[in-house]
Amino acid sequence: MMNVTTAANAANAYARTQSLSDPGVDDAAQAGGGSDFGSVLENAVGSVLDDAHTADSLSAQGLNGGGDLTSIITAVSKAQLALQTTTTIRDRVVQAYQDIMKMTI
């Protein structure tokens, strides 16, 4: 199983290569929180966490006898799909990082 440090290293390496390969993007634009890889990743993870919290709260309401069953199932399914997608993307980023590290210079 991939660890969090390896995934973070892969994300940081990708962000550094993007900043080096794109001469049209200056350092001020990246520091200003433009649509760089880090902010996109942060927003995506935040969205996944929001989906998980929503599903958790709706599930708790359902266990207490309240809430609509359809909205509960929809929220839980959405959170599950978001987590699976995030895990798949993480695995592919880590694999790409490992492939790059294996390349000879």
C-alpha positions as CSV (number, residue, x, y, z in Angstrom):
1,M,0.0,0.0,0.0
2,M,1.2,3.5,-0.8
3,N,2.0,5.8,2.1
4,V,1.0,9.4,2.4
5,T,4.6,10.7,2.2
6,T,5.2,9.0,-1.2
7,A,1.9,10.5,-2.5
8,A,2.9,14.0,-1.3
9,N,6.4,13.6,-2.8
10,A,4.8,12.7,-6.1
11,A,2.4,15.6,-6.0
12,N,5.2,18.0,-5.2
13,A,7.4,16.7,-7.9
14,Y,4.6,17.1,-10.4
15,A,4.0,20.7,-9.3
16,R,7.7,21.5,-9.6
17,T,7.9,20.1,-13.2
18,Q,4.8,22.1,-14.2
19,S,6.4,25.3,-13.0
20,L,9.6,24.5,-14.8
21,S,8.0,23.5,-18.0
22,D,5.5,26.4,-18.3
23,P,7.4,29.6,-19.0
24,G,4.2,31.6,-19.2
25,V,3.5,31.1,-15.5
26,D,5.5,33.3,-13.2
27,D,6.3,32.8,-9.6
28,A,4.0,35.6,-8.4
29,A,1.0,33.9,-10.2
30,Q,1.8,30.6,-8.5
31,A,2.2,32.2,-5.1
32,G,-1.1,34.0,-5.5
33,G,-3.0,30.8,-5.4
34,G,-3.8,30.5,-9.1
35,S,-5.0,27.2,-10.5
36,D,-1.7,25.4,-9.7
37,F,-1.6,21.7,-8.9
38,G,-1.5,22.1,-5.2
39,S,-4.6,24.3,-5.0
40,V,-6.5,22.0,-7.4
41,L,-5.5,19.0,-5.2
42,E,-6.5,20.8,-2.0
43,N,-9.9,21.7,-3.4
44,A,-10.5,18.1,-4.6
45,V,-9.6,16.6,-1.2
46,G,-11.8,19.2,0.5
47,S,-14.7,18.2,-1.7
48,V,-14.2,14.6,-0.9
49,L,-14.1,15.4,2.8
50,D,-17.3,17.5,2.5
51,D,-19.1,14.6,0.7
52,A,-18.0,12.2,3.5
53,H,-19.2,14.6,6.3
54,T,-22.5,15.0,4.5
55,A,-23.0,11.3,4.2
56,D,-22.0,10.8,7.8
57,S,-24.5,13.3,9.1
58,L,-27.3,12.0,6.9
59,S,-26.5,8.4,8.0
60,A,-26.7,9.5,11.6
61,Q,-30.1,11.1,11.0
62,G,-31.3,7.9,9.3
63,L,-30.2,5.8,12.3
64,N,-32.2,8.2,14.6
65,G,-35.3,7.6,12.5
66,G,-35.2,10.9,10.5
67,G,-34.1,11.8,7.1
68,D,-35.1,10.7,3.6
69,L,-33.8,7.2,2.7
70,T,-33.2,8.2,-0.9
71,S,-31.0,11.2,0.0
72,I,-29.1,9.1,2.5
73,I,-28.3,6.4,0.0
74,T,-27.4,9.1,-2.6
75,A,-25.0,10.9,-0.2
76,V,-23.3,7.6,0.8
77,S,-22.9,6.5,-2.8
78,K,-21.5,9.9,-3.8
79,A,-19.0,9.8,-0.9
80,Q,-18.0,6.2,-1.8
81,L,-17.4,7.1,-5.4
82,A,-15.4,10.2,-4.5
83,L,-13.2,8.2,-2.2
84,Q,-12.6,5.5,-4.9
85,T,-11.8,8.1,-7.5
86,T,-9.4,9.9,-5.1
87,T,-7.6,6.6,-4.3
88,T,-7.3,5.7,-8.0
89,I,-5.8,9.1,-8.8
90,R,-3.4,8.9,-5.9
91,D,-2.2,5.5,-7.0
92,R,-1.6,6.6,-10.6
93,V,0.3,9.8,-9.5
94,V,2.5,7.7,-7.2
95,Q,3.1,5.1,-10.0
96,A,4.0,8.0,-12.4
97,Y,6.4,9.4,-9.8
98,Q,8.0,6.0,-9.3
99,D,8.3,5.5,-13.1
100,I,10.0,8.9,-13.4
101,M,12.4,8.1,-10.6
102,K,13.4,4.9,-12.3
103,M,14.4,6.8,-15.5
104,T,18.1,7.2,-16.2
105,I,19.5,10.6,-16.8
